[in-house]
Structure formats: structure tokens, C-alpha cells
């Protein structure tokens, strides 16, 4: 059985007619899709023991049928190879991105027996946000403009939220968190930047504390995944799952993600580990949202 792994490759480059090599056990090719005008990179590899890697059809007692897909763990070597090409391609050939986190897997049978074992031949692992689109109407536009004078002081801090949200929707969670953090730092940091000093400034803010409490209450009731992550991080830092614990995590993680060490890449910023920072980015995003609600109302209070 042959497995074909393919994903989009983005950058400011073109390719020769025959951009294909053999690197045992792979055949690697970069090609141009005339239909959608995109470049793709593919890895082909022969697999002998493939049974546990194939999608499986499962039939429940009520005859309901579902397809169970295997974990991406078995693609670790292939993903590392794509990451290697991506990093050196940026340096040498202006490759901006290889979408190794949005890839397709195609099984190419070599015998009739292998053909019979396939439930489906091709499937994709795709990251995407699903949700209803926000609607912009004339009332929102009118009230946004008419209150500009009272709320203009928030325009620059909210620009960091905007950048963070763009990264978040692109699953770039580390960059998202850092920009959400900059919004909070600019509003509540009082021009302090050392860890202990900025923790102290954050703790003084009733607006920030109220936003964190509101979020923690919401997470406990409806989002055990992110609250579980938060509780684990508090335990790691020997802090209670509280406002002070949240502030400590934000500041310490900002410090960690502002540095890189090839000796200890797991502790610091690592572009290949974005999924590990999903909860950190989500929690900081929501704190920024709750803070913004309060700050937008503040000029209108008596």
C-alpha cells in the first residue's frame, strides 16, 4: 500500500517542470494545480503494516454507520520533514508556509486485496473555525462612529486585539496570545514591564479582575477543557485557580514566549507547537473581550 500525503505550499516562488526527488523511503514532489492555481507538496511512501492506519467503518447496534479516522500521530516523521523543508525554504526560496496542519491523506492500493480493505481512499485533516458570521449593519456603523471622541483612547490597544484575533483564527495561538497580552499590558501595565512589577499593576485593576472572575465562572460551568488547562497551569506554578493565578500565568507565559532556546524548545516559543497554546490564547482572548465591554461603557457612566 502506498500512502500519499499532500498539502498546500505558499510563497513567492515558481518551480521547474520536474520538481521531484527520491529520498528513501519517500518520493517527494512539488507541483502546480492548474485548476485552483495553487502549489502543493506531496510525499509518497510504501507501507507494509498499514491495517491500523486505515479509516475504519464502524456499525453501531442501531445500524448507524460512522467512519473512524486514525490519529495523526503516525505522521510525525512526515510532518517533521515538511517542517524542515518549510524552514529552509523560507531562507532559500521565500516559502512562507507549508500547510502541514491542513493535509490530505490518500491511500493508493497496489493489489486487489488492498483495494478491498479501503473504506475510503482519501480524507483530509483540516483546521477550520465553524460559526455564524457576524452581521454589520448601519446601526453598528453609526454608533461606532458617533462615539469615537469618547472611545478614541481604545483604538490603539484594540488594534492589538485585532491582530491577535487574526492570528487566533489562523490557529497561530502563540502570536495570538502575545498580541492579546499587549492589549492588556498597554491598558493596565502603567508603563511597567518587569514580571513582578506588571503583576502588581494588573492586580490593582478592578476592571481586569472582574473580567477574569467572569471568565473563570463561565469556564467552570461550560468549558471544562480550557478550565482544566487553567487549573493544571495554576498547580504547576503553585497558585490557586483565581485572579492572581490567572495574572501569574499570563505574565509568566508572556516571558516564556518572548524567548527561544534550541536547548529547551518546549519551554519557550516554538512555531511547531501552536496547538499546545490553544487554551492560553482562548482564555486571554476572552479576558480582552470582557475588559473591552467594561471599558467601552466607562465614559458613559455618571
C-alpha positions as CSV (number, residue, x, y, z in Angstrom):
1,X,0.0,0.0,0.0
2,X,1.2,3.5,-0.9
3,X,0.3,6.5,1.3
4,X,0.3,9.9,-0.3
5,X,0.4,13.0,2.0
6,X,-0.2,16.3,0.3
7,X,-0.6,19.9,1.5
8,X,-0.5,23.4,0.1
9,X,2.7,25.3,-0.1
10,X,2.6,29.1,-0.2
11,X,5.3,31.6,-1.1
12,X,6.9,33.9,-3.7
13,X,8.4,31.2,-5.9
14,X,7.9,29.2,-9.0
15,X,9.0,25.6,-9.9
16,X,10.8,23.8,-12.6
17,X,8.9,21.3,-14.8
18,X,10.1,18.2,-12.9
19,X,10.4,19.1,-9.2
20,X,10.5,15.6,-7.9
21,X,13.1,13.6,-5.9
22,X,13.5,10.3,-4.2
23,X,14.6,10.3,-0.6
24,X,14.2,6.8,1.0
25,X,11.5,5.8,1.8
26,X,9.8,8.8,0.1
27,X,9.1,10.2,-3.3
28,X,8.7,14.0,-2.8
29,X,7.2,16.3,-5.4
30,X,6.2,19.9,-5.6
31,X,3.6,20.6,-8.3
32,X,1.2,23.3,-9.5
33,X,-2.5,22.7,-9.7
34,X,-3.8,24.3,-12.8
35,X,-7.4,24.2,-11.6
36,X,-7.0,26.3,-8.4
37,X,-3.7,27.9,-9.3
38,X,-2.0,26.7,-6.1
39,X,1.3,24.9,-5.4
40,X,1.3,21.6,-3.5
41,X,3.9,19.4,-2.0
42,X,3.4,15.6,-1.7
43,X,5.1,12.7,0.0
44,X,4.6,9.2,-1.2
45,X,5.7,6.2,0.9
46,X,5.2,2.5,0.7
47,X,3.7,1.0,3.9
48,X,3.6,-2.7,4.7
49,X,1.8,-2.8,8.1
50,X,-1.0,-0.4,7.3
51,X,-4.0,-2.1,8.7
52,X,-4.3,0.0,11.9
53,X,-3.7,3.2,10.0
54,X,-6.7,3.0,7.6
55,X,-10.0,4.7,8.3
56,X,-12.5,2.1,9.6
57,X,-16.2,1.7,9.1
58,X,-18.0,1.2,12.5
59,X,-21.5,-0.1,12.7
60,X,-23.5,0.6,15.9
61,X,-26.3,-1.6,17.3
62,X,-28.9,0.6,15.8
63,X,-27.1,0.1,12.4
64,X,-25.8,3.7,12.4
65,X,-22.6,3.8,10.4
66,X,-19.6,6.1,11.1
67,X,-16.1,6.2,9.9
68,X,-13.3,6.3,12.5
69,X,-10.2,8.1,11.4
70,X,-6.8,7.3,12.9
71,X,-4.8,9.8,14.9
72,X,-2.2,11.9,13.1
73,X,0.5,10.6,15.4
74,X,1.6,8.1,12.8
75,X,2.5,11.1,10.5
76,X,5.1,12.5,13.0
77,X,8.1,11.8,10.7
78,X,6.3,13.2,7.6
79,X,5.3,16.3,9.4
80,X,8.8,16.9,10.7
81,X,10.1,16.5,7.1
82,X,7.6,19.1,5.9
83,X,8.6,21.5,8.7
84,X,12.2,21.1,7.8
85,X,11.5,22.0,4.1
86,X,9.4,24.9,5.3
87,X,12.1,26.4,7.5
88,X,14.9,26.1,5.0
89,X,12.6,27.0,2.1
90,X,11.8,30.3,3.8
91,X,15.6,31.1,4.0
92,X,16.5,30.0,0.5
93,X,13.3,30.2,-1.7
94,X,10.8,32.6,0.0
95,X,8.5,29.8,1.1
96,X,6.1,31.5,3.5
97,X,4.1,28.5,4.7
98,X,3.7,24.7,4.2
99,X,0.2,23.8,5.5
100,X,1.3,20.6,7.3
101,X,-1.5,21.1,9.8
102,X,-4.0,21.0,6.9
103,X,-3.1,18.0,4.9
104,X,-4.8,15.3,2.8
105,X,-4.1,11.6,3.0
106,X,-4.7,9.3,0.0
107,X,-4.2,5.5,0.1
108,X,-3.1,4.0,-3.2
109,X,-3.6,0.3,-3.3
110,X,-1.1,-1.9,-5.2
111,X,-3.2,-5.1,-5.2
112,X,-6.9,-6.1,-5.4
113,X,-6.8,-7.2,-1.8
114,X,-5.5,-3.8,-0.7
115,X,-8.3,-2.2,-2.7
116,X,-10.9,-4.3,-0.8
117,X,-9.5,-3.1,2.6
118,X,-10.2,0.6,1.8
119,X,-13.3,2.1,3.3
120,X,-12.4,5.4,1.7
121,X,-9.3,6.2,-0.3
122,X,-8.8,9.9,0.6
123,X,-9.5,12.1,3.5
124,X,-8.2,15.4,5.0
125,X,-7.2,16.7,8.3
126,X,-8.3,20.3,8.2
127,X,-8.3,23.1,10.8
128,X,-11.2,25.4,10.5
129,X,-13.5,27.6,12.6
130,X,-17.2,27.0,12.2
131,X,-19.6,29.5,13.4
132,X,-22.2,32.1,12.2
133,X,-20.9,35.2,10.6
134,X,-21.3,38.5,12.4
135,X,-23.6,41.0,10.6
136,X,-22.5,44.6,10.1
137,X,-25.5,46.9,9.9
138,X,-25.9,50.7,9.7
139,X,-26.7,51.0,13.4
140,X,-23.4,49.4,14.4
141,X,-21.6,51.7,12.0
142,X,-23.4,54.8,13.2
143,X,-22.9,54.2,16.9
144,X,-19.2,53.2,16.4
145,X,-18.5,56.5,14.6
146,X,-20.7,58.8,16.8
147,X,-18.9,57.6,20.0
148,X,-15.4,58.0,18.5
149,X,-14.4,61.0,20.6
150,X,-15.2,59.3,23.9
151,X,-13.7,55.9,22.9
152,X,-10.7,57.0,20.8
153,X,-8.3,56.1,23.6
154,X,-9.1,52.4,23.0
155,X,-8.3,52.5,19.2
156,X,-4.6,51.6,19.6
157,X,-5.0,49.0,22.3
158,X,-7.8,47.3,20.4
159,X,-5.5,47.2,17.3
160,X,-3.5,44.5,19.2
161,X,-6.8,42.6,19.8
162,X,-7.5,42.8,16.1
163,X,-4.1,41.4,15.2
164,X,-4.4,38.7,17.9
165,X,-7.8,37.7,16.6
166,X,-6.4,37.3,13.1
167,X,-3.7,35.0,14.4
168,X,-6.2,33.1,16.5
169,X,-8.4,32.4,13.6
170,X,-5.4,31.1,11.7
171,X,-4.5,28.8,14.6
172,X,-1.3,30.7,15.4
173,X,-2.0,30.6,19.1
174,X,1.3,31.8,20.4
175,X,1.2,35.0,18.3
176,X,-2.4,35.5,19.1
177,X,-1.7,35.3,22.9
178,X,1.2,37.8,22.6
179,X,-1.0,40.3,20.9
180,X,-3.9,39.9,23.3
181,X,-1.4,40.3,26.1
182,X,0.0,43.5,24.6
183,X,-3.5,44.9,24.7
184,X,-3.8,44.2,28.4
185,X,-0.3,45.4,29.1
186,X,-1.0,48.7,27.3
187,X,-4.2,49.4,29.2
188,X,-3.3,48.1,32.7
189,X,0.5,47.9,32.8
190,X,1.1,51.5,33.7
191,X,4.4,51.5,31.8
192,X,5.8,48.7,33.9
193,X,7.4,45.7,32.1
194,X,9.3,43.5,34.6
195,X,7.3,40.5,35.6
196,X,6.7,41.2,39.3
197,X,6.0,44.9,38.6
198,X,3.4,44.2,35.9
199,X,1.8,41.5,38.0
200,X,1.4,44.2,40.7
201,X,-0.2,46.6,38.3
202,X,-2.6,44.0,36.9
203,X,-3.7,43.1,40.4
204,X,-4.6,46.7,41.1
205,X,-7.2,46.9,38.3
206,X,-10.8,46.1,39.2
207,X,-11.7,46.0,35.6
208,X,-9.2,43.3,34.8
209,X,-10.0,41.3,38.0
210,X,-13.8,41.5,37.2
211,X,-13.1,40.2,33.7
212,X,-11.0,37.3,34.9
213,X,-13.6,36.3,37.5
214,X,-16.4,36.4,34.9
215,X,-14.4,34.2,32.6
216,X,-13.4,31.7,35.3
217,X,-17.0,31.4,36.3
218,X,-18.0,30.8,32.7
219,X,-15.3,28.2,32.1
220,X,-16.2,26.2,35.2
221,X,-19.8,26.0,34.0
222,X,-19.4,25.3,30.3
223,X,-15.8,24.7,29.1
224,X,-14.1,22.1,31.1
225,X,-11.3,21.7,28.5
226,X,-10.0,25.3,29.0
227,X,-10.7,25.3,32.7
228,X,-8.8,22.0,33.1
229,X,-5.8,23.5,31.4
230,X,-6.0,26.6,33.6
231,X,-6.2,24.5,36.8
232,X,-3.2,22.4,35.7
233,X,-1.2,25.6,35.0
234,X,-2.1,27.0,38.4
235,X,-1.0,23.8,40.1
236,X,2.3,23.9,38.1
237,X,3.0,27.4,39.3
238,X,1.8,26.5,42.9
239,X,-1.0,29.1,42.6
240,X,-4.7,28.9,43.3
241,X,-7.2,28.9,40.4
242,X,-8.0,32.5,41.0
243,X,-7.5,36.1,39.6
244,X,-3.9,36.1,41.0
245,X,-3.3,32.7,39.4
246,X,-4.5,33.9,36.0
247,X,-2.4,37.0,36.2
248,X,0.7,35.0,37.1
249,X,0.1,32.6,34.2
250,X,-0.4,35.5,31.7
251,X,2.8,37.3,32.7
252,X,5.0,34.1,33.0
253,X,3.8,32.8,29.7
254,X,4.5,36.2,28.1
255,X,8.0,35.9,29.3
256,X,8.4,32.3,28.1
257,X,7.0,33.1,24.6
258,X,9.2,36.1,24.2
259,X,12.3,33.9,24.0
260,X,13.6,30.9,22.1
261,X,16.1,28.3,23.2
262,X,17.3,25.5,20.9
263,X,18.4,23.7,24.1
264,X,14.9,23.7,25.7
265,X,12.4,24.4,22.9
266,X,9.5,23.0,24.8
267,X,9.6,25.9,27.4
268,X,9.9,28.8,25.0
269,X,8.3,29.9,21.7
270,X,8.1,27.1,19.1
271,X,6.2,27.6,15.9
272,X,5.6,23.9,15.6
273,X,3.7,23.7,18.9
274,X,0.9,26.2,18.4
275,X,-1.8,23.7,19.3
276,X,-0.3,23.4,22.8
277,X,-1.3,27.1,23.4
278,X,-4.9,26.9,22.3
279,X,-6.3,27.3,25.9
280,X,-3.8,30.1,26.8
281,X,-4.9,32.1,23.6
282,X,-8.6,31.4,24.2
283,X,-8.5,32.5,27.8
284,X,-6.6,35.7,27.0
285,X,-8.9,36.5,24.1
286,X,-12.0,36.2,26.4
287,X,-10.4,38.3,29.1
288,X,-9.7,41.0,26.5
289,X,-13.4,40.8,25.3
290,X,-14.8,41.2,28.9
291,X,-12.3,44.0,29.6
292,X,-13.4,45.8,26.4
293,X,-17.1,45.6,27.4
294,X,-16.4,47.4,30.7
295,X,-14.0,50.0,29.1
296,X,-16.5,50.9,26.4
297,X,-19.2,51.6,29.0
298,X,-16.9,53.6,31.3
299,X,-17.1,57.0,29.6
300,X,-20.9,56.9,29.8
301,X,-21.2,56.2,33.5
302,X,-22.4,59.0,35.7
